[in-house]
Amino acid sequence: RSATRPHAMSSLGACAALALLLALMGPHAGGVAAASAASPAAARAPGPPWPSAATSPVKDAICNAPEVTEWADLTTLEGAVPAWLAGTFYRNVPALYNNGNDVVRHWFDAWAQITAFQLGGAGAPGGGSGARMRSRFIQSDSYMTATKDNAYTFVGVGTAPHPGPLFPTNNSVGADGGDGGHGYGGDVPPASEHVAAEEGLGPNIVNDNDVNIARIGGRFFALTDRDLYMEFDPDTLETGAATGFKFDDDISTVFFGKVASQAAAHGVWDDDAREYVNYAQNPMGVMLGGNATHKFWRLRDADAGANQTWTREVIATISSKNATFAHSLGLTSKYIVWMEQPLVFNLWNFAAGKPVYENMDDHSADVPMRMHVIDRTTGEEAGVAEVPHYGCSYHTGGVYEDSDGSIVYDAVVNPNCELMHAFMLEPMLTQPNMTGGVVHSGRLKRCRVAPGFATAHCDEIQPGMSAGFPNYNKLLARKPYRYVYSTTASPDAQFYNTVVKIDLTTNKTVAAFTRPHLYLSESIFFPQFPSKAPTAANEDAGALLSIAYNATAGTSAVMALDARTLQPLFVAATPHIIPLHFHGIHCGATAADGSPAATPADRFCVWN
């Protein structure tokens, strides 16, 4: 049985409704419709095409998705779920792109939906060898307001309040979705000009955590690039006021009633120390002629527990000339490694209410990246190493202290900081070569911070190969490791369509998975033997979990690849397209030692 709840789309199919809205082929009701049953066939029903200039091969996966409020069985296409992989695979999915006629302008501004895939186990189809899914939108205060008002009234990553349609009616949209040759957005003012005076003083920053998922203190949170944590129930997927969670400390900067501190969407969990480490940036000193400050903090399992209010411990506070953007954080056994990147916030634009993208200045051509090394015990800055002509990085692989006293930091690096612009919806849909250019420009690099932490250099791991989301066996976190996995794009692809396995002892690709017209989200490595320390013989024993989109068939599937060979272990079709997204977490059915897990907090989980 599959109960779905459509949003802003009446009784239309999920992706069909958004395509229809963006082409402005008719009026649409907004808000949350009453829960109703929808068959998998209806959910997959094709809708009107995007306007003719939308040439991206993944355009139909940039779409709305219904809530699946009760478990829906998936159709197994290949294999079966291995017993050791059984558990719940959660994804954080941007899955609603409009409220009424207000269409967001950036991929990162769609409303977040937590989608859970139960892999194997009791209740799963095929006698426990298949999979089923359910999903719920994150009930943030911003989401609830937008749903009630049937309008987008916030400042987002690339969207300003009341943005209106993405493709205007005076562009003569035809029945075939064509734009009449007028071009896209040509008659529409830039998003920042749509700011409405009635929103009040200061930017009405959107609260929409649609990037990552982490388990902290035994509880599950949706994350974004702000110091904002939205808890959800791992069983029911309920969020919002029902959880009652909050931090009780002064680490975050609050600006006009909203959290304004930038943070890493990829904070780091240290399983040995049983603590989570991240940071919060206070940019306001820059506006007063001073520096930005960055508070690095920890939250130990022992300090969290079932309390509704948590107090974090500050490890260190450092300052920098600029307020900069960092998506990931590095952590060794002794040190925090923070990248001060040449992607700088323009705070006056921010104060004026312009979207985040318009607040960022790319200085990668003339400003080096600075690697700050911070002692986790003393809080002292142990060193700062500059890397000229580095560009920008968003996703980190393994980070560890080597035997010679240096720090190894693996990351995907782009030559500039244009990623935010490339993921605006208009270029994503109508200029796929631009998005593809950013995808192809990423390189997997190994940076080495020399002993003393005053100098560093970075080398491509496999020269010329594009890279997206690096991954490895997290049982080797903060230790040397041999195999790294990454999404990549074949030379003619405009989005990630391949996953590769690279042997770091030779820097050669030893396995790859790709299929025609199949596009891939980030993979998560889940080890087959979580209770055992990896050895040379079993480091790659496990599975890569991902969501795949078939652009020809217009379908999605949850997929597990054998991490040794990258051949499919299990593939199951979903009842509707799972929109393009980023990250997630997989929690096994048992604790790390194989013992029964009484609650989700006891399960062995892996995330990036």
ChimeraX attribute file (.defattr): number of C-alpha atoms within 10 A of each C-alpha:
attribute: neighborCount
match mode: 1-to-1
recipient: residues
	/A:1	12
	/A:2	20
	/A:3	18
	/A:4	26
	/A:5	24
	/A:6	28
	/A:7	29
	/A:8	27
	/A:9	29
	/A:10	17
	/A:11	16
	/A:12	19
	/A:13	23
	/A:14	32
	/A:15	28
	/A:16	22
	/A:17	24
	/A:18	27
	/A:19	23
	/A:20	21
	/A:21	25
	/A:22	24
	/A:23	28
	/A:24	23
	/A:25	16
	/A:26	8
	/A:27	11
	/A:28	17
	/A:29	15
	/A:30	22
	/A:31	21
	/A:32	17
	/A:33	14
	/A:34	11
	/A:35	14
	/A:36	13
	/A:37	16
	/A:38	19
	/A:39	15
	/A:40	17
	/A:41	11
	/A:42	15
	/A:43	22
	/A:44	19
	/A:45	15
	/A:46	17
	/A:47	16
	/A:48	17
	/A:49	18
	/A:50	24
	/A:51	25
	/A:52	17
	/A:53	16
	/A:54	22
	/A:55	16
	/A:56	22
	/A:57	19
	/A:58	24
	/A:59	20
	/A:60	25
	/A:61	23
	/A:62	25
	/A:63	24
	/A:64	29
	/A:65	31
	/A:66	26
	/A:67	22
	/A:68	26
	/A:69	21
	/A:70	17
	/A:71	20
	/A:72	24
	/A:73	24
	/A:74	24
	/A:75	17
	/A:76	21
	/A:77	13
	/A:78	15
	/A:79	14
	/A:80	20
	/A:81	24
	/A:82	17
	/A:83	15
	/A:84	18
	/A:85	23
	/A:86	23
	/A:87	23
	/A:88	26
	/A:89	23
	/A:90	25
	/A:91	27
	/A:92	25
	/A:93	28
	/A:94	28
	/A:95	31
	/A:96	27
	/A:97	27
	/A:98	32
	/A:99	28
	/A:100	23
	/A:101	22
	/A:102	23
	/A:103	25
	/A:104	29
	/A:105	25
	/A:106	23
	/A:107	25
	/A:108	26
	/A:109	27
	/A:110	25
	/A:111	27
	/A:112	26
	/A:113	26
	/A:114	26
	/A:115	22
	/A:116	25
	/A:117	23
	/A:118	28
	/A:119	32
	/A:120	25
	/A:121	20
	/A:122	11
	/A:123	16
	/A:124	21
	/A:125	19
	/A:126	16
	/A:127	10
	/A:128	18
	/A:129	20
	/A:130	27
	/A:131	31
	/A:132	26
	/A:133	24
	/A:134	23
	/A:135	27
	/A:136	23
	/A:137	26
	/A:138	25
	/A:139	22
	/A:140	20
	/A:141	14
	/A:142	19
	/A:143	20
	/A:144	15
	/A:145	16
	/A:146	21
	/A:147	20
	/A:148	13
	/A:149	14
	/A:150	19
	/A:151	21
	/A:152	27
	/A:153	24
	/A:154	25
	/A:155	25
	/A:156	26
	/A:157	23
	/A:158	24
	/A:159	32
	/A:160	29
	/A:161	28
	/A:162	22
	/A:163	27
	/A:164	21
	/A:165	20
	/A:166	22
	/A:167	23
	/A:168	18
	/A:169	15
	/A:170	13
	/A:171	20
	/A:172	17
	/A:173	21
	/A:174	15
	/A:175	13
	/A:176	13
	/A:177	21
	/A:178	19
	/A:179	23
	/A:180	13
	/A:181	11
	/A:182	13
	/A:183	16
	/A:184	18
	/A:185	15
	/A:186	12
	/A:187	13
	/A:188	17
	/A:189	10
	/A:190	12
	/A:191	21
	/A:192	20
	/A:193	14
	/A:194	16
	/A:195	21
	/A:196	15
	/A:197	8
	/A:198	7
	/A:199	13
	/A:200	9
	/A:201	11
	/A:202	14
	/A:203	24
	/A:204	21
	/A:205	25
	/A:206	23
	/A:207	23
	/A:208	27
	/A:209	28
	/A:210	29
	/A:211	21
	/A:212	26
	/A:213	28
	/A:214	28
	/A:215	20
	/A:216	21
	/A:217	20
	/A:218	16
	/A:219	17
	/A:220	20
	/A:221	20
	/A:222	26
	/A:223	25
	/A:224	23
	/A:225	22
	/A:226	21
	/A:227	20
	/A:228	24
	/A:229	21
	/A:230	23
	/A:231	27
	/A:232	23
	/A:233	15
	/A:234	20
	/A:235	11
	/A:236	13
	/A:237	20
	/A:238	18
	/A:239	22
	/A:240	17
	/A:241	12
	/A:242	11
	/A:243	13
	/A:244	12
	/A:245	18
	/A:246	15
	/A:247	14
	/A:248	11
	/A:249	12
	/A:250	9
	/A:251	21
	/A:252	21
	/A:253	18
	/A:254	12
	/A:255	15
	/A:256	14
	/A:257	11
	/A:258	16
	/A:259	16
	/A:260	20
	/A:261	23
	/A:262	24
	/A:263	27
	/A:264	24
	/A:265	29
	/A:266	26
	/A:267	22
	/A:268	23
	/A:269	23
	/A:270	16
	/A:271	12
	/A:272	9
	/A:273	10
	/A:274	14
	/A:275	19
	/A:276	20
	/A:277	25
	/A:278	25
	/A:279	26
	/A:280	23
	/A:281	28
	/A:282	22
	/A:283	26
	/A:284	18
	/A:285	16
	/A:286	19
	/A:287	15
	/A:288	9
	/A:289	9
	/A:290	14
	/A:291	18
	/A:292	20
	/A:293	20
	/A:294	21
	/A:295	20
	/A:296	24
	/A:297	20
	/A:298	22
	/A:299	20
	/A:300	19
	/A:301	15
	/A:302	9
	/A:303	15
	/A:304	18
	/A:305	15
	/A:306	11
	/A:307	11
	/A:308	12
	/A:309	13
	/A:310	17
	/A:311	16
	/A:312	19
	/A:313	16
	/A:314	17
	/A:315	20
	/A:316	20
	/A:317	17
	/A:318	16
	/A:319	16
	/A:320	16
	/A:321	14
	/A:322	22
	/A:323	29
	/A:324	20
	/A:325	22
	/A:326	25
	/A:327	21
	/A:328	23
	/A:329	22
	/A:330	27
	/A:331	25
	/A:332	23
	/A:333	16
	/A:334	15
	/A:335	23
	/A:336	26
	/A:337	25
	/A:338	22
	/A:339	24
	/A:340	21
	/A:341	26
	/A:342	28
	/A:343	25
	/A:344	20
	/A:345	21
	/A:346	21
	/A:347	19
	/A:348	12
	/A:349	17
	/A:350	19
	/A:351	15
	/A:352	14
	/A:353	26
	/A:354	28
	/A:355	25
	/A:356	20
	/A:357	21
	/A:358	19
	/A:359	20
	/A:360	23
	/A:361	15
	/A:362	17
	/A:363	17
	/A:364	22
	/A:365	14
	/A:366	12
	/A:367	17
	/A:368	19
	/A:369	22
	/A:370	20
	/A:371	24
	/A:372	22
	/A:373	26
	/A:374	24
	/A:375	19
	/A:376	22
	/A:377	10
	/A:378	12
	/A:379	17
	/A:380	15
	/A:381	18
	/A:382	16
	/A:383	17
	/A:384	21
	/A:385	21
	/A:386	20
	/A:387	18
	/A:388	16
	/A:389	15
	/A:390	22
	/A:391	23
	/A:392	29
	/A:393	26
	/A:394	23
	/A:395	22
	/A:396	23
	/A:397	24
	/A:398	24
	/A:399	28
	/A:400	25
	/A:401	21
	/A:402	17
	/A:403	8
	/A:404	8
	/A:405	13
	/A:406	16
	/A:407	23
	/A:408	24
	/A:409	22
	/A:410	24
	/A:411	30
	/A:412	24
	/A:413	25
	/A:414	25
	/A:415	16
	/A:416	20
	/A:417	24
	/A:418	20
	/A:419	19
	/A:420	17
	/A:421	19
	/A:422	22
	/A:423	20
	/A:424	21
	/A:425	21
	/A:426	20
	/A:427	19
	/A:428	25
	/A:429	22
	/A:430	20
	/A:431	17
	/A:432	23
	/A:433	20
	/A:434	18
	/A:435	23
	/A:436	20
	/A:437	16
	/A:438	24
	/A:439	23
	/A:440	25
	/A:441	18
	/A:442	26
	/A:443	24
	/A:444	30
	/A:445	23
	/A:446	22
	/A:447	19
	/A:448	22
	/A:449	28
	/A:450	17
	/A:451	15
	/A:452	14
	/A:453	20
	/A:454	16
	/A:455	16
	/A:456	20
	/A:457	15
	/A:458	19
	/A:459	13
	/A:460	17
	/A:461	21
	/A:462	18
	/A:463	12
	/A:464	12
	/A:465	17
	/A:466	24
	/A:467	27
	/A:468	29
	/A:469	25
	/A:470	25
	/A:471	24
	/A:472	26
	/A:473	26
	/A:474	22
	/A:475	19
	/A:476	17
	/A:477	21
	/A:478	20
	/A:479	15
	/A:480	15
	/A:481	22
	/A:482	16
	/A:483	20
	/A:484	22
	/A:485	27
	/A:486	23
	/A:487	25
	/A:488	27
	/A:489	24
	/A:490	14
	/A:491	10
	/A:492	9
	/A:493	19
	/A:494	23
	/A:495	26
	/A:496	24
	/A:497	21
	/A:498	21
	/A:499	27
	/A:500	23
	/A:501	25
	/A:502	20
	/A:503	17
	/A:504	16
	/A:505	9
	/A:506	11
	/A:507	16
	/A:508	14
	/A:509	16
	/A:510	14
	/A:511	16
	/A:512	17
	/A:513	15
	/A:514	18
	/A:515	9
	/A:516	10
	/A:517	15
	/A:518	20
	/A:519	26
	/A:520	25
	/A:521	24
	/A:522	22
	/A:523	29
	/A:524	26
	/A:525	27
	/A:526	29
	/A:527	25
	/A:528	18
	/A:529	17
	/A:530	20
	/A:531	13
	/A:532	12
	/A:533	10
	/A:534	18
	/A:535	11
	/A:536	8
	/A:537	7
	/A:538	14
	/A:539	22
	/A:540	23
	/A:541	18
	/A:542	21
	/A:543	28
	/A:544	25
	/A:545	26
	/A:546	21
	/A:547	24
	/A:548	25
	/A:549	25
	/A:550	19
	/A:551	18
	/A:552	11
	/A:553	9
	/A:554	16
	/A:555	19
	/A:556	25
	/A:557	24
	/A:558	23
	/A:559	22
	/A:560	30
	/A:561	21
	/A:562	17
	/A:563	27
	/A:564	17
	/A:565	16
	/A:566	20
	/A:567	16
	/A:568	17
	/A:569	18
	/A:570	24
	/A:571	25
	/A:572	25
	/A:573	22
	/A:574	24
	/A:575	24
	/A:576	23
	/A:577	25
	/A:578	27
	/A:579	26
	/A:580	22
	/A:581	23
	/A:582	19
	/A:583	24
	/A:584	27
	/A:585	25
	/A:586	27
	/A:587	24
	/A:588	27
	/A:589	27
	/A:590	21
	/A:591	20
	/A:592	17
	/A:593	13
	/A:594	15
	/A:595	11
	/A:596	12
	/A:597	16
	/A:598	11
	/A:599	13
	/A:600	22
	/A:601	18
	/A:602	18
	/A:603	23
	/A:604	20
	/A:605	22
	/A:606	21
	/A:607	22
	/A:608	26
